[in-house]
Amino acid sequence: MWSDFLLRFVIGGLAVSVFSLIGDLFKPKSFAGLFSAAPSIALGTLWLAIAKHGASYAAIEGQSMMAGAVALYVYSQIVSWLLIRYKFSSPFVSVSALLLWFISAFTIWLAILK
């Protein structure tokens, strides 16, 4: 169990460093955070999934990650639209729209992955 955490830590740390360097090459510099966080965690998770459960299991994990990313995009667009258009408070909109994220993620999962 602890070896999984250590391995995930090392893989994630290396991937964060590489993606951070890549993000530093682009303008604006705010892309560095975008390029360093999610891809590194996904790569570490997929690598461990391949090592422990095989490629077919990791393929399902990867598809699930893509479905979650699309659902996050839907959530982000709706939250942005509500905040800009109606000037609601951001904590209220962020928490309220989580239900939409769950609905869109579950719908994508049912329609495509299942």
Secondary structure as a PSIPRED ss2 file (coil, helix, strand):
# PSIPRED VFORMAT (PSIPRED V4.0)

   1 M C   1.000  0.000  0.000
   2 W H   0.000  1.000  0.000
   3 S H   0.000  1.000  0.000
   4 D H   0.000  1.000  0.000
   5 F H   0.000  1.000  0.000
   6 L H   0.000  1.000  0.000
   7 L H   0.000  1.000  0.000
   8 R H   0.000  1.000  0.000
   9 F H   0.000  1.000  0.000
  10 V H   0.000  1.000  0.000
  11 I H   0.000  1.000  0.000
  12 G H   0.000  1.000  0.000
  13 G H   0.000  1.000  0.000
  14 L H   0.000  1.000  0.000
  15 A H   0.000  1.000  0.000
  16 V H   0.000  1.000  0.000
  17 S H   0.000  1.000  0.000
  18 V H   0.000  1.000  0.000
  19 F H   0.000  1.000  0.000
  20 S H   0.000  1.000  0.000
  21 L H   0.000  1.000  0.000
  22 I H   0.000  1.000  0.000
  23 G H   0.000  1.000  0.000
  24 D H   0.000  1.000  0.000
  25 L C   1.000  0.000  0.000
  26 F C   1.000  0.000  0.000
  27 K C   1.000  0.000  0.000
  28 P C   1.000  0.000  0.000
  29 K C   1.000  0.000  0.000
  30 S C   1.000  0.000  0.000
  31 F H   0.000  1.000  0.000
  32 A H   0.000  1.000  0.000
  33 G H   0.000  1.000  0.000
  34 L H   0.000  1.000  0.000
  35 F H   0.000  1.000  0.000
  36 S H   0.000  1.000  0.000
  37 A C   1.000  0.000  0.000
  38 A H   0.000  1.000  0.000
  39 P H   0.000  1.000  0.000
  40 S H   0.000  1.000  0.000
  41 I H   0.000  1.000  0.000
  42 A H   0.000  1.000  0.000
  43 L H   0.000  1.000  0.000
  44 G H   0.000  1.000  0.000
  45 T H   0.000  1.000  0.000
  46 L H   0.000  1.000  0.000
  47 W H   0.000  1.000  0.000
  48 L H   0.000  1.000  0.000
  49 A H   0.000  1.000  0.000
  50 I H   0.000  1.000  0.000
  51 A H   0.000  1.000  0.000
  52 K H   0.000  1.000  0.000
  53 H H   0.000  1.000  0.000
  54 G C   1.000  0.000  0.000
  55 A H   0.000  1.000  0.000
  56 S H   0.000  1.000  0.000
  57 Y H   0.000  1.000  0.000
  58 A H   0.000  1.000  0.000
  59 A H   0.000  1.000  0.000
  60 I H   0.000  1.000  0.000
  61 E H   0.000  1.000  0.000
  62 G H   0.000  1.000  0.000
  63 Q H   0.000  1.000  0.000
  64 S H   0.000  1.000  0.000
  65 M H   0.000  1.000  0.000
  66 M H   0.000  1.000  0.000
  67 A H   0.000  1.000  0.000
  68 G H   0.000  1.000  0.000
  69 A H   0.000  1.000  0.000
  70 V H   0.000  1.000  0.000
  71 A H   0.000  1.000  0.000
  72 L H   0.000  1.000  0.000
  73 Y H   0.000  1.000  0.000
  74 V H   0.000  1.000  0.000
  75 Y H   0.000  1.000  0.000
  76 S H   0.000  1.000  0.000
  77 Q H   0.000  1.000  0.000
  78 I H   0.000  1.000  0.000
  79 V H   0.000  1.000  0.000
  80 S H   0.000  1.000  0.000
  81 W H   0.000  1.000  0.000
  82 L H   0.000  1.000  0.000
  83 L H   0.000  1.000  0.000
  84 I H   0.000  1.000  0.000
  85 R H   0.000  1.000  0.000
  86 Y H   0.000  1.000  0.000
  87 K C   1.000  0.000  0.000
  88 F C   1.000  0.000  0.000
  89 S C   1.000  0.000  0.000
  90 S H   0.000  1.000  0.000
  91 P H   0.000  1.000  0.000
  92 F H   0.000  1.000  0.000
  93 V H   0.000  1.000  0.000
  94 S H   0.000  1.000  0.000
  95 V H   0.000  1.000  0.000
  96 S H   0.000  1.000  0.000
  97 A C   1.000  0.000  0.000
  98 L H   0.000  1.000  0.000
  99 L H   0.000  1.000  0.000
 100 L H   0.000  1.000  0.000
 101 W H   0.000  1.000  0.000
 102 F H   0.000  1.000  0.000
 103 I H   0.000  1.000  0.000
 104 S H   0.000  1.000  0.000
 105 A H   0.000  1.000  0.000
 106 F H   0.000  1.000  0.000
 107 T H   0.000  1.000  0.000
 108 I H   0.000  1.000  0.000
 109 W H   0.000  1.000  0.000
 110 L H   0.000  1.000  0.000
 111 A H   0.000  1.000  0.000
 112 I H   0.000  1.000  0.000
 113 L H   0.000  1.000  0.000
 114 K C   1.000  0.000  0.000
